């Protein structure tokens, strides 16, 4: 029993000596004097610095590059690459992805049944406004009164 107490005291003494040694090794750094102040004319300025946006995808020299370039065909429209594991985890897992895809298909079916417009529609430009002959005549009179406008060709005439 006495041997165990001496062992505990020896370990405690060793720890105290190690802590004291660590405390003595941490030397306080000497204060460094600041550089002398220079005149305003001696100050050098740096050139212009531009921050460039990093590339979205880093260059991987060991990535496989398929030497065969396949032209789009009739199957390209319906084919989509499977999601990467990162995309799966960011979108809630396979279960949530399946639920969202099912909801989108159901919404598209309901939209088709009710005859509603598509969710994504292509833009259509309207034709430029056409003035009637009376409106063109009045506009020409106002231009002449204000001090000159380019003469418009007569409607129905050749350009």
C-alpha positions in Angstrom: 0.0 0.0 0.0 2.9 2.3 0.9 4.5 1.7 -2.5 1.3 2.8 -4.3 1.3 6.1 -2.4 5.0 6.8 -3.3 4.2 6.0 -7.0 1.3 8.6 -6.9 3.6 11.2 -5.3 6.3 10.5 -7.8 3.8 11.0 -10.7 2.5 14.2 -9.1 6.0 15.5 -8.6 6.9 14.7 -12.2 3.9 16.6 -13.5 4.8 19.6 -11.3 8.4 19.6 -12.6 7.2 19.4 -16.2 4.8 22.3 -15.7 7.5 24.4 -14.1 9.9 23.6 -17.0 7.2 24.7 -19.5 6.7 27.9 -17.6 10.4 28.7 -17.7 10.8 28.0 -21.4 8.1 30.6 -22.4 10.4 33.6 -22.7 9.0 37.0 -23.0 9.9 38.5 -26.4 11.9 41.7 -26.3 10.0 44.8 -27.4 10.7 45.8 -31.0 11.0 49.5 -31.7 8.8 50.8 -34.5 10.6 52.0 -37.7 11.3 55.7 -37.8 8.6 57.8 -39.4 9.4 58.9 -43.0 8.5 62.0 -44.8 5.3 62.1 -46.9 7.3 62.0 -50.1 9.1 58.8 -49.3 6.0 56.7 -49.1 5.7 54.1 -51.9 2.3 53.1 -53.1 1.3 49.8 -54.5 -0.1 49.3 -58.0 -3.6 48.4 -58.8 -4.9 45.1 -57.4 -7.7 43.2 -59.0 -9.7 40.4 -57.5 -10.5 37.7 -60.0 -13.5 35.4 -59.6 -12.2 31.8 -59.2 -13.3 29.2 -61.7 -16.4 27.3 -60.7 -14.8 24.0 -61.3 -11.1 23.5 -60.6 -9.0 22.0 -63.4 -8.5 18.3 -62.8 -5.7 17.0 -65.0 -6.5 13.4 -64.2 -10.2 13.6 -65.0 -11.3 11.3 -67.8 -12.1 13.2 -71.0 -14.2 11.2 -73.5 -12.6 11.5 -76.9 -15.9 10.7 -78.6 -18.2 13.7 -79.0 -21.8 12.4 -79.5 -24.2 14.6 -81.5 -27.6 15.2 -79.9 -30.3 12.8 -81.0 -33.9 11.9 -80.3 -33.0 10.4 -76.9 -31.1 13.5 -75.7 -34.3 15.3 -75.0 -35.6 12.9 -72.3 -32.2 11.8 -70.9 -30.8 13.5 -67.9 -27.6 12.7 -66.0 -28.2 11.1 -62.6 -27.5 13.4 -59.6 -24.2 13.3 -57.9 -24.1 12.2 -54.2 -23.5 15.8 -53.3 -26.6 17.0 -55.2 -28.6 14.2 -53.5 -27.5 15.2 -50.0 -28.1 18.9 -50.7 -31.7 18.3 -51.9 -32.8 16.1 -49.0 -31.9 12.6 -50.1 -33.5 10.2 -52.6 -36.8 10.2 -50.9 -37.3 13.9 -51.0 -36.1 14.0 -54.6 -38.7 11.4 -55.5 -41.4 13.2 -53.7 -40.5 16.5 -55.4 -40.4 14.9 -58.8 -43.8 13.2 -58.2 -45.3 16.5 -57.1 -44.0 18.3 -60.2 -45.4 15.5 -62.5 -48.8 15.7 -60.7 -48.8 19.5 -61.0 -48.0 19.2 -64.7 -50.8 16.7 -65.2 -53.4 18.9 -63.4 -52.2 21.8 -65.4 -52.7 19.8 -68.6 -56.2 18.6 -67.5 -57.4 22.0 -66.6 -56.1 23.6 -69.8 -54.0 26.1 -68.0 -50.9 27.7 -69.4 -47.5 26.0 -69.0 -45.4 27.0 -66.0 -42.6 28.1 -68.3 -43.7 30.0 -71.4 -41.6 31.2 -74.3 -41.6 35.0 -74.8 -43.5 36.4 -77.7 -42.9 39.9 -79.0 -45.8 42.0 -79.9 -45.7 44.0 -83.2 -44.8 47.7 -83.0 -47.8 50.0 -82.7 -49.2 51.2 -86.0 -50.6 54.7 -86.2 -53.7 55.4 -88.3 -53.5 57.9 -91.1 -55.2 60.5 -89.0 -52.8 60.0 -86.1 -49.8 60.2 -88.4 -51.1 63.5 -89.9 -51.7 65.0 -86.4 -48.2 63.9 -85.3 -46.6 65.5 -88.3 -48.5 68.8 -87.6 -47.2 68.8 -84.0 -43.6 68.1 -85.2 -43.8 71.0 -87.7 -45.1 73.4 -85.0 -42.3 72.4 -82.6 -39.6 73.1 -85.1 -38.9 70.2 -87.3 -39.1 66.5 -87.3 -37.9 64.0 -90.0 -40.5 63.7 -92.7 -42.3 60.3 -92.5 -43.1 58.5 -95.7 -46.7 58.6 -96.7 -48.7 55.5 -95.7 -49.2 53.2 -98.6 -46.4 54.9 -100.6 -43.1 53.3 -101.6 -40.1 53.8 -99.4 
